[in-house]
Amino acid sequence: MRREEQIHKLADTGIVWDIVVIGGGATGLGTALDAALRGLKVLLLEQADFTKGTSSRSTKLVHGGVRYLGQGDVALVLEALHERGLLLKNAPHLVKNQSFIIPNYRWWEGAFYTIGLTLYDVLAGRLSLGRSLHIGKKKAIKKLPLLKQSSLYGGVIYHDGQFDDSRLAVNVAQSCVENGGCVVNYTKVTGLLKDARGKVAGVEVTDLENNRNYRVKAKSVVNATGVFVDSIMQMDTPEAKDMVRPSQGVHLVLDKSFLQSDYALMIPKTDDGRVLFAVPWHNKVVVGTTDTLREKPEMEPQALEQEIEFILNTAGRYMTKKPTRKDVLSVFAGLRPLAAPKGEGKSTKEISRSHKIIVSDSGLITITGGKWTTFRKMAEDTVDTAIKNVGIAAKKCATKTFKIHGYRPNPDLNNHLYVYGSDMDQIIALPEYAEKLHPAHEYRAAEVVWAVRNEMARTVEDVLARRVRVLFLDAKLSIEMAPKVAQIMAKELGKDEQWQKQQVEAYTALANGFLI
């Protein structure tokens, strides 16, 4: 997946693409892969790096959504549980079965949650990850030793999926390219092309690396830009009203000593009516999330003071080792693209996470809503809509059984390179493998080389945030790694010392926003 080759395809004015996808998050990449597997000519354009926005900032769960069951949204839960099972089969190097415990602090909660979660298991059918089970106080403490014991009656164990969001996105992009698709990061769509009837016939795009402009012809254009969908819809129809209101979710990352368990903690009802998760991830613990309406979308949203305090206080009620501000290794915020609440007093947690597809009068297709777990189904529905809308001849959807790039069953989770799946052996074989990025940690120079040569990483941020994930795990450590990463990348990309200096400065400024 080399950017130069992809740009060469993009620049070919003789190509009329079947589908141009705007947006390189989960939905956009899924749509591009689905289209490529159906034999369609598909081009994906992303204005920053793949999953720069919301899709890199999830709770790292592939889940049916226990709380949606509580809200009675059985259809969404059914769909998500089915997709969870497919993803575990198609990307076992990145998606794993994660056991959760819901602690019970009132006498009736054990029976209540066991019944609800048994229904959850039944809805999953043959794709279930394991039976839910009620356990007593002693077992609950044994499995989660740092759980608050006062007033504890017991717990309920249930199973969901856990994954690495940006790593999956990179593998989906690679799968798309391997099947004839074209994906390019750092390419910004600046306008829509229209024919004499006013129908969308392509896009105007700028390559942000060299400021070159291109006019790209297409039979169908898909707007999969997440919280930024309104800006593309307003390119199409300037008077279009905003249909998305960003809702911010914040996560704090702590050392694994705050959980001391392979089990995750799930609190089903916090003060604001949401759920709180504390989930083991890459040898750390991710704790979140919040649900705060924001006025407008941002590329780099920042956690609000009250969100940080809310998570620390809520987690502290259930953990005997109470986390404080100084314990937070990284804090990250993501924006969900939700339909704006209708009427006063309706909170974002009540808004359905189902996806919606809108076809404008011009033929522009907009896909919004949904979540990472259902990205494959969202993509299938979007490509089906495009095919029907413009009458493109295509094969049937093939993503249900498609093995995503890197597919490797039963990976060794004790080796941090397991996220590379079948690429792992090639990384170990690189001469740079012997060189560490930081003396105290296991990340290797070879991973940077691999990211540049095979995963279209263009900046220090691309590598440390979305290829090796250090920014999300330990922001301070990632700042210490930045000069070394810049040096390796400069050699690979043919850049000078000035580029290295600018990259380190830009990265340090960004990473400081992940520190409290």
C-alpha positions as CSV (number, residue, x, y, z in Angstrom):
1,M,0.0,0.0,0.0
2,R,2.3,2.8,-1.3
3,R,0.9,6.3,-1.6
4,E,2.9,7.1,-4.8
5,E,1.2,4.3,-6.6
6,Q,-2.3,5.3,-5.3
7,I,-1.7,8.9,-6.3
8,H,-0.7,7.8,-9.8
9,K,-4.1,6.0,-10.1
10,L,-5.9,9.1,-8.7
11,A,-4.2,11.3,-11.3
12,D,-5.4,9.2,-14.3
13,T,-8.0,11.4,-15.9
14,G,-9.1,8.5,-18.2
15,I,-10.7,6.6,-15.2
16,V,-14.4,7.1,-14.4
17,W,-14.7,5.6,-11.0
18,D,-17.8,3.6,-10.1
19,I,-17.7,4.9,-6.5
20,V,-15.7,7.7,-4.9
21,V,-15.8,7.4,-1.1
22,I,-15.1,10.6,0.9
23,G,-13.8,9.7,4.4
24,G,-11.2,7.2,5.7
25,G,-12.7,6.1,8.9
26,A,-14.4,2.8,9.7
27,T,-17.4,3.4,7.5
28,G,-15.5,4.8,4.5
29,L,-12.9,2.1,4.5
30,G,-15.5,-0.6,4.9
31,T,-17.4,0.8,2.0
32,A,-14.3,0.9,-0.2
33,L,-13.4,-2.7,0.6
34,D,-17.0,-3.9,-0.1
35,A,-17.0,-2.1,-3.4
36,A,-13.6,-3.5,-4.4
37,L,-14.6,-7.1,-3.6
38,R,-17.7,-6.6,-5.9
39,G,-15.4,-5.8,-8.8
40,L,-16.2,-2.1,-8.8
41,K,-13.7,0.7,-9.5
42,V,-13.5,2.5,-6.1
43,L,-11.4,5.4,-4.9
44,L,-11.3,6.5,-1.2
45,L,-10.1,10.0,-0.3
46,E,-9.2,11.0,3.3
47,Q,-8.3,14.5,4.2
48,A,-6.0,13.5,7.1
49,D,-4.7,10.0,8.0
50,F,-7.0,6.9,8.1
51,T,-9.0,7.0,11.4
52,K,-7.6,10.3,12.4
53,G,-11.0,11.2,13.8
54,T,-13.6,9.2,15.7
55,S,-12.6,5.8,14.4
56,S,-9.3,5.8,16.3
57,R,-10.9,6.9,19.6
58,S,-13.4,4.2,20.5
59,T,-13.7,2.2,23.7
60,K,-11.9,-0.6,21.8
61,L,-15.0,-2.9,22.0
62,V,-16.7,-4.9,19.3
63,H,-19.9,-5.3,21.1
64,G,-23.7,-5.8,20.8
65,G,-24.4,-3.0,23.2
66,V,-25.7,-4.2,26.5
67,R,-27.2,-0.8,27.2
68,Y,-29.1,-0.8,23.9
69,L,-30.8,-4.0,25.1
70,G,-31.9,-2.1,28.2
71,Q,-33.4,0.6,26.0
72,G,-35.3,-2.0,24.1
73,D,-33.4,-1.6,20.8
74,V,-33.4,-5.3,20.1
75,A,-32.9,-4.9,16.3
76,L,-29.7,-2.9,16.8
77,V,-28.4,-5.4,19.3
78,L,-29.2,-8.4,17.1
79,E,-27.3,-6.8,14.1
80,A,-24.3,-5.8,16.3
81,L,-24.0,-9.3,17.9
82,H,-24.1,-10.9,14.4
83,E,-21.4,-8.5,13.1
84,R,-19.3,-9.0,16.3
85,G,-19.2,-12.8,15.5
86,L,-18.3,-12.2,11.9
87,L,-15.5,-9.8,12.8
88,L,-14.0,-12.3,15.3
89,K,-13.9,-14.9,12.5
90,N,-12.5,-12.5,9.8
91,A,-9.9,-10.7,11.8
92,P,-8.9,-13.0,14.7
93,H,-5.5,-11.3,15.0
94,L,-7.2,-8.0,16.1
95,V,-10.5,-9.1,17.6
96,K,-10.6,-11.3,20.7
97,N,-13.1,-12.6,23.2
98,Q,-13.1,-10.4,26.3
99,S,-14.7,-11.4,29.7
100,F,-16.5,-8.7,31.7
101,I,-17.8,-8.6,35.2
102,I,-20.8,-6.5,36.3
103,P,-20.5,-6.2,40.1
104,N,-23.7,-6.4,42.1
105,Y,-24.1,-4.1,45.1
106,R,-27.9,-4.6,45.6
107,W,-29.5,-8.0,46.4
108,W,-31.6,-8.0,43.2
109,E,-29.0,-7.1,40.7
110,G,-27.5,-10.7,40.3
111,A,-30.8,-12.1,39.0
112,F,-31.7,-9.0,37.0
113,Y,-28.4,-8.8,35.1
114,T,-28.1,-12.6,34.7
115,I,-31.5,-12.8,33.0
116,G,-30.8,-9.7,30.8
117,L,-27.4,-11.1,29.7
118,T,-28.7,-14.5,29.1
119,L,-31.1,-12.9,26.6
120,Y,-28.0,-11.1,25.1
121,D,-26.3,-14.6,24.6
122,V,-29.5,-16.0,23.1
123,L,-29.7,-13.2,20.6
124,A,-26.1,-13.9,19.5
125,G,-27.1,-17.5,18.6
126,R,-24.3,-19.6,17.2
127,L,-22.0,-16.6,17.1
128,S,-22.2,-16.3,20.9
129,L,-18.8,-15.8,22.6
130,G,-19.8,-17.7,25.8
131,R,-22.5,-18.1,28.4
132,S,-23.2,-15.4,31.0
133,L,-22.9,-16.6,34.5
134,H,-23.7,-15.3,38.0
135,I,-20.9,-15.6,40.6
136,G,-20.7,-15.0,44.3
137,K,-18.7,-12.4,46.2
138,K,-15.6,-14.5,46.7
139,K,-15.3,-15.4,43.0
140,A,-15.9,-11.8,41.9
141,I,-13.1,-10.6,44.2
142,K,-10.8,-13.4,43.0
143,K,-11.3,-12.4,39.4
144,L,-11.2,-8.6,40.0
145,P,-9.0,-8.3,43.1
146,L,-9.2,-4.5,43.2
147,L,-13.0,-4.3,43.2
148,K,-14.6,-2.5,46.1
149,Q,-15.8,-5.2,48.5
150,S,-18.1,-3.2,50.8
151,S,-21.8,-4.1,50.1
152,L,-20.7,-6.4,47.3
153,Y,-23.1,-9.3,46.8
154,G,-21.4,-10.9,43.8
155,G,-21.2,-10.3,40.0
156,V,-22.3,-11.4,36.6
157,I,-19.7,-12.5,34.0
158,Y,-20.5,-11.9,30.3
159,H,-18.5,-11.9,27.1
160,D,-18.0,-9.3,24.3
161,G,-15.3,-8.5,21.8
162,Q,-12.3,-6.3,22.1
163,F,-10.1,-5.0,19.3
164,D,-7.6,-2.4,18.1
165,D,-9.6,0.1,16.0
166,S,-6.9,1.9,14.0
167,R,-4.9,-1.4,13.3
168,L,-8.1,-2.9,11.9
169,A,-8.7,0.2,9.7
170,V,-5.1,-0.1,8.3
171,N,-5.7,-3.8,7.5
172,V,-9.1,-3.0,5.8
173,A,-7.3,-0.3,3.7
174,Q,-4.6,-2.9,2.7
175,S,-7.3,-5.4,1.8
176,C,-9.0,-2.9,-0.4
177,V,-5.8,-2.1,-2.3
178,E,-5.0,-5.8,-2.7
179,N,-8.4,-6.2,-4.3
180,G,-8.0,-3.4,-6.9
181,G,-9.3,-0.5,-4.9
182,C,-7.5,2.9,-4.5
183,V,-7.2,4.6,-1.1
184,V,-5.2,7.8,-0.4
185,N,-4.7,9.7,2.8
186,Y,-4.0,13.5,2.9
187,T,-6.3,14.2,0.0
188,K,-9.0,16.8,0.7
189,V,-12.2,17.0,-1.3
190,T,-12.8,20.7,-2.0
191,G,-15.9,20.5,-4.3
192,L,-18.4,18.2,-6.1
193,L,-18.5,17.9,-9.9
194,K,-22.1,17.9,-11.4
195,D,-23.4,17.1,-14.8
196,A,-25.9,19.2,-16.9
197,R,-28.8,17.6,-15.0
198,G,-27.4,18.7,-11.6
199,K,-26.4,15.1,-10.7
200,V,-23.1,14.5,-8.8
201,A,-20.5,13.3,-11.4
202,G,-17.3,13.4,-9.4
203,V,-15.2,15.5,-7.0
204,E,-12.5,18.1,-6.9
205,V,-9.6,17.1,-4.7
206,T,-6.3,18.5,-3.5
207,D,-3.3,16.4,-2.6
208,L,-2.3,18.2,0.7
209,E,1.3,16.9,0.4
210,N,2.1,18.9,-2.7
211,N,-1.0,21.1,-3.2
212,R,-1.8,19.5,-6.6
213,N,-5.5,19.7,-7.6
214,Y,-7.4,16.9,-9.5
215,R,-10.8,16.6,-11.0
216,V,-12.0,13.0,-10.5
217,K,-15.0,11.6,-12.4
218,A,-17.3,9.2,-10.7
219,K,-20.7,7.5,-11.3
220,S,-21.5,7.7,-7.6
221,V,-20.1,9.7,-4.6
222,V,-20.4,8.5,-1.0
223,N,-20.2,10.9,1.9
224,A,-18.8,8.9,4.8
225,T,-17.1,11.7,6.7
226,G,-18.6,11.0,10.2
227,V,-19.1,14.2,12.2
228,F,-18.2,16.2,9.1
229,V,-21.0,14.9,6.9
230,D,-22.8,18.2,7.0
231,S,-19.9,20.1,5.3
232,I,-20.1,17.7,2.3
233,M,-23.9,17.9,2.2
234,Q,-23.6,21.7,2.1
235,M,-21.1,21.5,-0.8
236,D,-24.0,19.7,-2.6
237,T,-26.8,21.9,-1.3
238,P,-25.6,25.1,0.4
239,E,-28.9,25.6,2.2
240,A,-29.0,22.1,3.7
241,K,-29.6,22.1,7.5
242,D,-27.2,20.4,9.8
243,M,-28.3,16.8,10.5
244,V,-25.5,15.8,12.9
245,R,-24.7,17.0,16.3
246,P,-21.3,15.8,17.7
247,S,-21.4,14.0,21.0
248,Q,-18.1,13.7,22.8
249,G,-16.8,10.5,24.4
250,V,-13.7,10.7,26.6
251,H,-11.4,7.9,27.8
252,L,-8.6,7.8,30.3
253,V,-5.8,5.3,30.1
254,L,-4.2,4.0,33.3
255,D,-1.5,1.5,34.2
256,K,-2.7,-2.2,34.3
257,S,-2.1,-2.1,38.1
258,F,-5.5,-0.4,38.6
259,L,-7.3,-3.5,37.4
260,Q,-4.7,-6.4,38.0
261,S,-6.9,-8.7,36.0
262,D,-7.6,-10.0,32.5
263,Y,-11.3,-9.4,33.2
264,A,-12.9,-6.0,32.3
265,L,-15.1,-4.1,34.7
266,M,-18.5,-2.9,33.5
267,I,-20.7,-0.5,35.6
268,P,-24.2,-0.6,34.0
269,K,-25.5,2.7,35.4
270,T,-23.5,5.7,36.3
271,D,-24.8,9.1,37.6
272,D,-25.5,10.3,34.0
273,G,-27.3,7.1,33.1
274,R,-24.5,5.7,30.9
275,V,-22.3,2.7,31.4
276,L,-18.6,2.8,32.5
277,F,-16.0,0.4,31.2
278,A,-12.5,-0.4,32.5
279,V,-11.0,-2.6,29.9
280,P,-7.5,-4.2,29.6
281,W,-5.9,-3.0,26.3
282,H,-2.3,-3.5,25.2
283,N,-1.1,-3.9,28.8
284,K,-2.9,-0.8,30.0
285,V,-6.5,-0.1,31.1
286,V,-8.9,2.1,29.1
287,V,-11.6,3.7,31.3
288,G,-14.6,5.5,29.9
289,T,-16.8,6.9,28.5
290,T,-18.8,10.2,28.6
291,D,-21.6,11.6,26.4
292,T,-21.4,15.3,26.1
293,L,-23.1,17.3,23.3
294,R,-20.7,19.7,21.5
295,E,-21.5,22.6,19.3
296,K,-19.4,21.8,16.2
297,P,-17.1,19.0,14.9
298,E,-13.4,19.3,15.5
299,M,-10.5,17.4,14.1
300,E,-8.7,17.2,17.5
301,P,-11.4,17.4,20.2
302,Q,-10.2,18.0,23.8
303,A,-11.5,16.4,27.0
304,L,-13.4,18.8,29.2
305,E,-12.4,19.1,32.8
306,Q,-15.8,17.8,34.1
307,E,-15.5,14.7,31.9
308,I,-12.1,13.8,33.3
309,E,-13.3,14.3,36.9
310,F,-16.5,12.3,36.2
311,I,-14.5,9.3,35.0
312,L,-12.0,9.5,37.8
313,N,-14.7,9.9,40.5
314,T,-16.9,7.1,39.1
315,A,-14.1,4.6,38.6
316,G,-12.9,5.5,42.2
317,R,-16.2,4.3,43.6
318,Y,-15.6,0.8,42.4
319,M,-11.8,0.4,42.5
320,T,-9.9,0.0,45.8
321,K,-6.9,1.7,44.1
322,K,-8.6,5.0,43.3
323,P,-7.1,6.7,40.1
324,T,-6.0,10.3,40.4
325,R,-5.1,12.9,37.7
326,K,-1.4,12.0,38.1
327,D,-2.1,8.4,37.2
328,V,-3.6,9.2,33.8
329,L,-1.1,8.1,31.1
330,S,-3.2,9.4,28.2
331,V,-6.6,11.0,27.7
332,F,-8.4,11.0,24.4
333,A,-11.7,12.4,23.1
334,G,-13.7,11.3,20.1
335,L,-16.9,12.7,18.5
336,R,-19.9,10.5,17.7
337,P,-22.0,11.6,14.7
338,L,-25.4,11.6,16.3
339,A,-28.7,13.0,15.0
340,A,-29.3,16.2,17.0
341,P,-31.7,15.6,19.9
342,K,-35.3,16.5,19.1
343,G,-37.0,18.5,21.8
344,E,-35.6,19.8,25.1
345,G,-34.3,17.5,27.7
346,K,-33.6,14.5,25.4
347,S,-30.1,13.3,26.1
348,T,-27.7,11.8,23.6
349,K,-27.6,8.4,25.4
350,E,-31.3,8.0,24.3
351,I,-30.5,8.5,20.6
352,S,-30.4,5.3,18.5
353,R,-26.9,4.3,17.2
354,S,-28.5,2.7,14.1
355,H,-27.1,3.9,10.8
356,K,-28.9,6.0,8.3
357,I,-28.4,6.4,4.5
358,I,-29.6,9.5,2.7
359,V,-29.7,10.0,-1.0
360,S,-29.8,13.6,-2.0
361,D,-31.6,14.9,-5.1
362,S,-28.2,15.2,-6.8
363,G,-27.5,11.5,-6.1
364,L,-24.9,12.2,-3.3
365,I,-25.1,9.2,-0.9
366,T,-24.5,10.1,2.8
367,I,-24.0,7.4,5.4
368,T,-24.1,8.4,9.1
369,G,-24.6,7.0,12.6
370,G,-23.7,3.4,13.5
371,K,-20.6,2.2,15.3
372,W,-17.4,0.3,14.6
373,T,-19.0,-3.1,15.3
374,T,-21.5,-2.7,12.5
375,F,-19.1,-1.1,10.0
376,R,-19.3,-4.1,7.6
377,K,-23.1,-4.0,7.5
378,M,-23.1,-0.2,7.0
379,A,-20.7,-0.6,4.1
380,E,-22.8,-3.4,2.5
381,D,-26.0,-1.2,2.7
382,T,-24.1,1.8,1.3
383,V,-22.7,-0.1,-1.7
384,D,-26.2,-1.7,-2.3
385,T,-27.6,1.8,-2.4
386,A,-25.0,3.1,-4.8
387,I,-25.5,0.1,-7.2
388,K,-29.2,0.6,-7.2
389,N,-29.0,4.4,-7.5
390,V,-26.9,4.5,-10.7
391,G,-27.5,1.0,-12.0
392,I,-23.9,-0.2,-11.8
393,A,-23.3,-3.9,-12.6
394,A,-21.7,-5.6,-9.6
395,K,-21.2,-8.9,-7.9
396,K,-22.9,-9.7,-4.6
397,C,-21.5,-8.6,-1.3
398,A,-18.6,-10.8,-0.2
399,T,-17.5,-9.3,3.1
400,K,-19.3,-11.7,5.4
401,T,-16.7,-14.4,4.9
402,F,-13.8,-12.3,3.7
403,K,-10.6,-12.7,5.7
404,I,-9.1,-9.3,6.3
405,H,-5.4,-8.6,5.6
406,G,-3.2,-10.0,8.4
407,Y,-5.6,-12.8,9.2
408,R,-4.0,-15.2,11.6
409,P,-6.0,-17.4,14.0
410,N,-4.9,-17.8,17.7
411,P,-2.2,-15.1,17.8
412,D,0.2,-15.0,20.7
413,L,-1.2,-12.1,22.7
414,N,2.0,-11.9,24.9
415,N,4.0,-10.7,21.9
416,H,3.1,-7.0,21.2
417,L,3.6,-7.7,17.5
418,Y,0.5,-9.9,17.4
419,V,-1.6,-7.0,15.9
420,Y,0.3,-7.4,12.6
421,G,-1.1,-10.9,12.2
422,S,0.5,-12.7,9.2
423,D,2.8,-9.6,8.6
424,M,4.6,-10.2,11.9
425,D,7.2,-12.6,10.5
426,Q,8.2,-10.0,7.8
427,I,8.7,-7.3,10.5
428,I,10.9,-9.5,12.6
429,A,12.9,-10.3,9.5
430,L,13.8,-6.6,8.9
431,P,17.3,-5.6,9.9
432,E,15.9,-2.7,11.9
433,Y,14.1,-5.1,14.2
434,A,17.0,-5.2,16.7
435,E,16.7,-1.5,17.3
436,K,14.3,-0.3,20.0
437,L,12.5,3.0,19.8
438,H,12.9,3.5,23.6
439,P,15.2,1.6,25.9
440,A,12.4,0.9,28.4
441,H,9.9,-0.5,25.9
442,E,9.5,-3.2,23.3
443,Y,8.5,-1.1,20.3
444,R,11.0,-1.5,17.4
445,A,12.4,0.6,14.6
446,A,11.3,-2.1,12.2
447,E,7.6,-1.2,13.0
448,V,8.2,2.4,11.8
449,V,9.9,1.1,8.6
450,W,7.0,-1.3,8.0
451,A,4.4,1.5,8.6
452,V,6.1,3.8,6.0
453,R,6.7,1.1,3.4
454,N,3.4,-0.9,3.7
455,E,0.9,1.1,5.7
456,M,1.0,4.6,4.1
457,A,2.3,6.3,7.3
458,R,3.4,9.9,6.3
459,T,4.0,11.7,9.6
460,V,5.3,10.9,13.1
461,E,1.7,11.2,14.3
462,D,0.5,8.6,11.9
463,V,3.1,6.1,13.3
464,L,2.8,6.9,17.1
465,A,-0.9,7.5,17.2
466,R,-2.4,5.0,14.7
467,R,0.2,2.4,13.7
468,V,1.8,1.5,17.0
469,R,-0.8,3.3,19.3
470,V,1.7,4.6,21.8
471,L,0.1,8.1,21.9
472,F,-3.1,6.5,23.2
473,L,-1.3,4.3,25.7
474,D,1.3,6.6,27.2
475,A,1.5,10.1,25.7
476,K,4.6,11.1,27.6
477,L,6.5,8.1,26.4
478,S,5.4,8.8,22.9
479,I,6.9,12.3,23.0
480,E,10.2,10.7,24.1
481,M,10.0,8.4,21.1
482,A,9.2,11.1,18.5
483,P,12.8,12.2,17.5
484,K,13.8,8.6,16.9
485,V,10.6,7.9,14.8
486,A,11.2,11.1,12.8
487,Q,14.8,10.1,12.1
488,I,13.8,6.6,10.8
489,M,10.9,8.1,8.7
490,A,13.2,10.8,7.2
491,K,15.5,8.1,5.9
492,E,12.6,6.1,4.4
493,L,10.9,9.1,2.9
494,G,14.0,11.0,1.8
495,K,13.4,14.0,4.1
496,D,15.9,16.4,5.6
497,E,16.7,17.5,9.2
498,Q,14.3,20.4,8.9
499,W,11.4,18.1,8.2
500,Q,12.4,16.0,11.3
501,K,12.5,19.1,13.5
502,Q,9.1,20.2,12.2
503,Q,7.6,16.8,12.7
504,V,8.9,16.5,16.3
505,E,7.6,19.9,17.2
506,A,4.1,19.3,15.6
507,Y,3.9,15.9,17.3
508,T,4.9,17.2,20.7
509,A,2.3,19.9,20.5
510,L,-0.4,17.4,19.6
511,A,0.6,14.8,22.2
512,N,0.6,17.4,25.0
513,G,-3.2,17.6,24.4
514,F,-3.4,13.9,25.5
515,L,-1.8,14.7,28.8
516,I,-3.6,16.2,31.8
